[in-house]
Every structure is written in structure tokens, then in C-alpha cells.
Amino acid sequence: MSRLGRVTDTGVGRAPRARVTGWLRALRGDLWTVRVDPLPPSTWMRWLPHGLLCLAAFGVVLGGAGDLGDNGHLAPGLALVAATGQGSAVVLAMWRPVPAWWLSLGVFTLIAVTVRTRMGFDLETYTWPWTAAGIIAELLVLLLLALRVPTRAAVAALAVTAFATWVFESLWTGEPYDTTGVLAISLFTIVVILGSAIRGRREARAQLVEQTTLTAEERTRRTLLEERSRIARELHDVVAHHMSVISIQAQVAPHLVENPPDELRENLAGIRQNALEALTELRRVLGVLRSEHTGPGESPDGSGDGTAPHAPQPTLDRLDALVENTRAVGRDVVTDINGERRPLPPGVELSAYRIVQEALSNALRHAPGANITVRLTYETDGLEVEIVNGRPTAPPPPSTGAGHGLLGMRERVAMLGGTMTAHPWHWDGFKVTAFLPDTPPADTPGTDHPTAPRKGTS
């Protein structure tokens, strides 16, 4: 035989043995243990299941003691001890189901052997090897076991119990009796199937809840990344514009001076070259984000500005056009501008425009017929944006979006080191307030930046 054949034969023989060995090792870990595995507490009546099981265990002790004394002809003390063992197995199963099953099986073996030696007194009253109280106790123990151990362990426990019953009924012959083995094993099988099904359903529900939570977190994370990409694309346009202006100004500046010095020419040429290199690197890094636009323009219902994807990014100068687009769909929008209007940094202007745009879009979708107020307040250190919609006059239609518009607003505010709040307003209305500083701090961490509290922000 070739070496290849010997290697193949060894692998084929070793794989099944490894699987069987692993299965037996796992089964030993499931059934040969005394670990604590208590019943899960009930949320509405915490101790009701425990109380019912203790009451059932007390009934098993009383009924088992009487049955073993009358039917099994055992001494009262011995009958009480055996019945107490059955009831104790039920109580123990609430915390340690595997040791409780071993205790129940051991008590069953002791009772079956002891009662078998007493047969012959009254042939019509012997129910063997399982007594009525023993069947009830074993049913409860197997049910509690199947609810908390893997299915393979519950099936193995059922198989061991059935094997012990078969040994007593088939290999131990002699005096006639009323057999209870078939009835007991049938009931035990039903209980194990029921308990395993309930346990599987509980695990499936827990996995579903976990998966739902993970899906929601992943959706939020994906939406956040998409919003950041959108912000990066817009800021790319703003920064690229300024870099282009710097390059052109550096190129034109020598022509504005008569007989400029060579040092001035060299410095301006260096500025222009650095601006061009920075612009090239910026386009190279952020160009991939720019190519992932969703399409030309946005809808005129307030969710977009109707511009092409490569058009200049909007500022507050186009706020009137945005408001008019919203009024064109039949909504009453009031614009209130307080303070001395002045030019703001491009990032602030763009973020303020997008916040108003998203807030108007949300009001159109979620508050049909409600009046909308857009308020801009120019302060010495920044701009406060406030959008309030009143109570809707009709129920909102089902939303098909991801529901993360506020997340995008907060991301823009956090980028600038500002603050923002969004909460329900009077009589089913909604209010969004954001403060965008002129000069964001260098270590801008987000909306929780410890800045001085402002009216209407948090």
C-alpha cells in the first residue's frame, strides 16, 4: 500500500472518532456537573413558579409516602425517606437541574429495587417500576432540565431514564405487577420535547432582539458615515474654492507691483506652488467622496436645493429660495432674522443652510399642514439657528427614510464645535435649535463640548 493510501485511511478513521469523542466529552460536561443554573425570575410575579414547584414537591412527598406504604408495603419511615428524596429532587431542580436529575434517577432506582423485594403480598396493587408520585416528580425534573440545558443533554437524560426503566422491566422478571414503564417514558418524552421547544423559542427571541439591536446600531453607524461623507464632499468644494483663489491671487500679485523684487516673486511663486500642490492632494484624497454623489440635484420640497452635484455649495444667501420652495408646496413659512447680518465662514454658512434645509424637510414629512418658523440670530460670537413647526393638521404619512436627519444635523454642529437641541414643542410641534460659533475651538470633540450654556441650547 502506498504512503498516500495509508495517510488517507488514517484520516478517514480518525475524523469520526474525533467527532464521537468530542460529542461524548461535551455530553459529559453537560450531565456530569453540579453548576448552579437557577430558574429565570418572572417579571410580573417573581416567586410564583417557585412557589408552585415547592407546593408540587410537598404533594409528591405526601402522596409518595402514602403510596409506598400502602402499595409498596414499605415501613413508614423508609417510605417517608424515599418520598422526601423525590420531592427534594423537584426543589433542587429549580437551581441545579442536572444534580436534581441524578438524584431523582437514584431515588427511582432505590425505590424500584426495594419495592421489587416486597412483591407477592397483593398482586393487584403493585405499579412498578414507576410509582404515580415518582412519575410526577420525574416529569417536573425533566421539564426543568430541558428548559435550561442544551437539547442534546436533555435527550441524553431521557435516554438514560428510558434505559434504566427498560432494564428493570425486561431483565428483572418474577412476580407479576402493573407495568408503568411505557406510560412513564411516553410522558417523559412529551415533557422533554416541550421543554426543549420552549428553550429554543426563548433563545431564538433573545437572538432576534440582539440581532435587531445590532442592525439598528449598524444602520445608525452607516448613516453617520454617509453624512460625514456628504459633509466632506461639501467642504471639499469650499476648501478647493479658497485654494484656487489663493493660487490665482499669488499668480496675479506680481503684476500689480511695478518692478517687484525677486524675493517677492519667489515667495509668491512658492505660495502659488504650495496652493496648487495642496489643491491636488485635496482633490486626490476627497475626489472619491465627490464621485459618490447620489444624483443631480435634490427635490424642491425642502429636501434639496435643486442644484447639480458639482455646483457651488449653498450659503445663507440662498435661504430665501429655499423658503420659497417650501411655500410653493402649500406651507406657511415665516422667516425671522435678528441682529446685524454679516458674512460668516463658509463652513458655518453651509452648515446653517443644511440644518434649515433638513429641518424644513422633516417638517414637510412629519407635520402635514403645520406652520413653520425659521429664525436666524446673528450674535457676536456666532449664529443661532432655530426652526419651529406647529401642530400638524393631519396625520403624517408612513416614513420611508432611515430617520437619521437629526443625526446629520448634530454631526454638522459637532464639526463646528457648536451646540444643538431637538425636542417636541407645544401641542405636538417640534423645535430644533443650533448655535454655530464663528471660530470653533481647536479641540472640537462634538456637541458635548464644555462651552458656556446658551439660551435654548444644551
N, C-alpha and C positions, 0 to 999 in steps of 0.2 A: 504494500500500500504506500502511495506517495505521501510526502510530508503534508501536502495540501489537503489530502483526504483526511489525514489524522487531525489536522487543525480544525477542519470543518466539522467532523464528528464530535470533537470535544466541545466546540461552541454550541452545537445544537443540543447536546445533552446537558450542558451547564446552564443554559438560559432557563428552561422550565424549572430546574432545581432551584435556581436563584429566585424565581418568582414564587415558588411554593414556600421556600424558606422565608422570604420577605413577608408573605401573607401570614404564615404562622407566627412570625415574630410580632407583626402588627396586632394579630388577634390575641397573643399573649399579653401584649401591653394594654389591650382594651379590657380583658376579662380578669387578668391577674393583677389587680390593683386595689388599693384602699383609698384612692384620692377622693377628696370632697367634691361633690357635684350637686349642690342644693337645687331645689325647685326654684324657677324664676318667680319673683314676687308678683302678685296680682296688683294692678294699678287701682282698681276700684274697691276691692275687699281683700286686703293683703293676706290675711291669715285664714280666709275661708277654705281654700283647698287643703291646708294643713289640718285644720280642724275636722274636716270631713274624713280625711285619711286616718286621723287618730281615732275618730268615732268608729270607723270601719275596723280598725285594728282591735279596738276593745270588743266589738261584736265577734270578731274572729276568735279572740281568746275565750269569751264566754261560750259561744257555740261549739268551738273545737273541744273545749274541756268536757262539755256535756256529751258530745258525740263520741269522743274517745272512751269516756267512761261507760256509756250505755251500749254503743255499737262495737267498740273495740275491747270491752271488758278489761280496761286498764285500771290500775289503782288510782284513786282521786288525785293523789299528789303527782304521780307520773303523768297523768292526763293533763293536769294544770301546767306542769313544766313544758310539755310538748306544745300545748296550745299557746302558751306565752311566747315560745320561740317563733311560732308562726306570726303572731301579732307583732312581735319585735322586728321581724323582717320587714313588715309593711312600714313601720315607723322609720326604721333605718334607711329604707329606700328613698325617703324624702331628701336625704343628704348624701348617702353613699350607696347608689343603686347597685353597683357591682358586688360589694361585700354583702349587701342585703340579699341578692340573688343566691350567692353561695350559701348564706345562712338558711334561706328558705329551702334550697335543694338538700342541704344537710339534714334539716329537721324532717323533710319529707322522707328521706332515706331511713332515719331513725324510727319514725312512726310506722312506715311500711314494714320494716323488719320486726318491730315489736308487736304490731297487730297481727302479723302473719303467724307468730308463735302462739297466739291466743285463739286461732280459728278452730271451730269444731263445737263450740257451745251452742250457737244459734245460727244455722246456715243461711237463714233468710235475711239477716240484718247486716251482713258484712259487705261494706262497699270498700273495695280495695283495688289498686294501691293508694288512690287519692280519696281523701275524705272531702265532704262538702266544704268544710271550713278551710281545708288545705287548698282546694281549687280556688276559692275566693282570694285567699292570701297570695297564691302564686299569680293569679290574674293581675292583682294590683302591683305586685313587684315587677312582673314583666312589662306592664304598661309604663311604670315609672322608669324602668330601664330603657325601653325603646324610645322614650321621649328625650333622653339625654346622652345616649351613646351612639356611635355610628351604626348604620344598618347592619353591617357585617357582624358586629358584636352582638346585636340583638338576635340575629338569625342563628349565630353560633350558640347563644344561650338557649334558644328554643330547641335547637338540635340536641344539645346535651340533656335537656329536660326530657325530650321525647325518647332519647336513647335509654335514660335511666328508667323511664316508665316501661319501655319495651323489655328491658332486662328483667324487671320484676314480674311482668305478666307472662313472658314467654319462657324464661329459664327457671322460674320458681313455680313448680306445679305442686299439687297436693289437694288440700281441701277446697271444695267449690266456694265461690264468692260472687258477688255482683260486681263485675268489672266496671271501672270508671276511666280507664286509660284513653279510650277513643274519644269520649266526651271531653276529657280534660285537654288532650292535645289539640282538638279542634278549637276549643275556646282559647287556648294559649296562642294558637296561630292567628286567630282573628285579632286578638289584642296586640300582638307584635306588629301585624300589618297596619293596624290603626295607629299605633304609637309612632311607627316609622313614617307613616304618611303625614302625621301632624308635625313631626320634627322636620321632615323635608319641606313642608309648606312654610314653616317658620323660618327656616334657613333661606328659602327662596325669597321670602318677603324681605329679610334682612339684606340679602344681596341686592335686591331691587332698590331698596332705599339707598344703599351705599352707591350703587351704580348711578341712580338719579342724582345724588349729591355730586358725584364726580363729573357727571355730564354737565350739571349746572355750573360747576367751577370751571370746567374746560370751556364752556360757552362764554362765560364771563372773561376768561383769560384770552380767548381768541378775539372777542370783541374789543378788548383793551388793546391788543396788539394791532388790530385793524385800525383803531382810532389813532394810535400812535403813528402808524404808517401814514395815515392821512395827514396828520399834523406835520410829519416830516416832509411830505411832499409839498405842502403849502409853504413851510418855512424855507424849503429849498428854493422855491420861486422868489421869496422875499430876499434871502441872502444872495442868491445869484444876481438879482437886480442891482443890489448895492455894490457887489463886487464888480459888476460890469461898469457901473457909474464911476467907481474908483479908477478902473483901468483907463476909461476914456478921459477922465479929468487929468490923470497923470500924463497921458499922451498929449493932451492939448495945452497943458500948463506952460511948457517951454515956449510956445508960440505967442503967449500973452506977455512975455517979458522981452524987452529989447536987449539983445546981446546977453543972454543968460550965461552965467558961469558954467564951466564944465562940471563942477561938483554938483550944481543944481540939476543939470541934465542927467548926470549919473544917478543921483538919488531918485529923481522922478522915473527914470528908466527902470531902476530897481523896484520901485513901488509898483509900476505897471507890470513888470515881470512877475513879481510875487502875487499880485492880484490875479493875473492870468493863471498862474500855477494853482493857486488856491481854488479858483473857479473850476479848473479842470478836475482837480481832485474831488471837489464837492459834487460835480456832476457825475463823476465816476462812481462815487460811493452811493449817492442818493438817486442816481438815474434809474436803478432797478425799481425803486419805490415809485418813481414818477411813471414808469411804464405799466404799473399795475392799477391804473385808473379804471373806474367802473364803467365809464362811458361818457360820451359828450353831454355835458350839461346835467342839470337836475330839474326836477319837476317844479312848476311855478306855484305850487300850493304852499310854499313856505319851506319845503324840504330841500330846496336848491336855489341857485341863483341864475340858472339858465345860461351859464357860460360854458364855453368849450373847455376841455380838460387842461389845455395848455394856455388858457387865457390868464391875464394878471389876476392875482388873488384879491378878493374884495376887501374894502375897508368900510369905515362908518360913513364915508361919503355916499355909499350906495344903500344906506339904510332906508331912505325914502322909497327907493324902487322895491326893496324887499317888503316894506309895509304895504305898498300899493298892490303888489302881487297877492298878498293875503286878503286885502279888501276886495280884490277882484273876484274872489270865490264867495263873496257874500258875508264876510265877517267884519265886525266893527272893531277897528284897532285905533287906539289913541296913543299918540307919541308925545312924551313929555321930556324935554331936555332942560336940565338945570345947570347953572354955573356957566362960566365962560368957556365956550367951545374952543379947543385948541388942537393942533396936531399931536398925535400920540405915537409912540414907537410902532413900527409896522406889526410886530407880533401882538401887541395889545389891541390894535385896531382889528386885525384879522380874527383874534380870539373873541373879541366882543361881538363882532359881526356873526361869527359862527354860533355863539351862545344864543343870541337873539334868534337866529335862523332855526336852530334846533328847538328852542322853546316855542316859537310860533308853530312849527311843525307838530310838536306834541299837543299843543292846544287844539289844532285843527283835527287831529286824530282822536283825541281822548275827551274833548269837551265841545261837542257839537253845539253851535249856536251861542256859545259864551262870548262875552265881551273881553277884549284883551287890551292891556295897558303895557306899553313899553316905556320905561323911564331910564334915562341916562343922566347921571350926576357927575359932572366934572369937578373933582376935588384937587387940592394942591398936590397930593401925592399919588393920584391915580384916578381911575374911572370906576364908578359903581353902576352896575347894570342890574335892572330889576324888570322882570316880566311877570305879570299877574293876569290870570284869566278867572273870570267869574264862574258862576254855577252854570253847568250845561243845561240846555233846554230840551235835550233829547238824550236817550241812552247811547253811549258810544258804540260803534260797530266793533266786531271782533278784531283784535290786533293781530297782524301777521308779521310784525317786526320782532327783533330779538329783545326789545325792551331795555336797551342799554344806552339810550340817548343821554341820560343824566351822567352815565359813566364817562362818556366823551367830554361833556362839559367839565366835569371835575378834573379830567386829565389835562385839559387846556388851562384851567385855573391853576392846577398844581405846577404846571410847566413855568408859569409866570410868578409863582410864589404868592398867589392871592388866596382868598377865602371864598367859600361858597356854601349856601344852604338851599335846600329844595324840600318843600313840605306842603301839605294841604293848607288851603286858605279858607276864609269864611264861606260856609254853606257850599261845600263840595267844590270849591275853587282850588287853585294851585298857584304857588308863588315860587319863583326862582330868583335868588339874589346872589350876585357875584361881585367881588371887588378885585380889580386888576391894577396892581401898582405900576407906576411909571418905570421904576428901576427895581426889578426883582433882586432879592439877595443872592449872593454868590453860591450859597449852600442851600438852594431851594429844595426841600425834601418833599413837599406836597401840600395838600390842603390843611394838614395839621401843623403847619409851621407856626411856632410861637410868636405871632405878631400881636400887636395891640388890638384888643377887641373893638369892632366897629358896629355901629347900629345896623341891625338887620343881617349880620353875618355871624358865622361861627366857624 
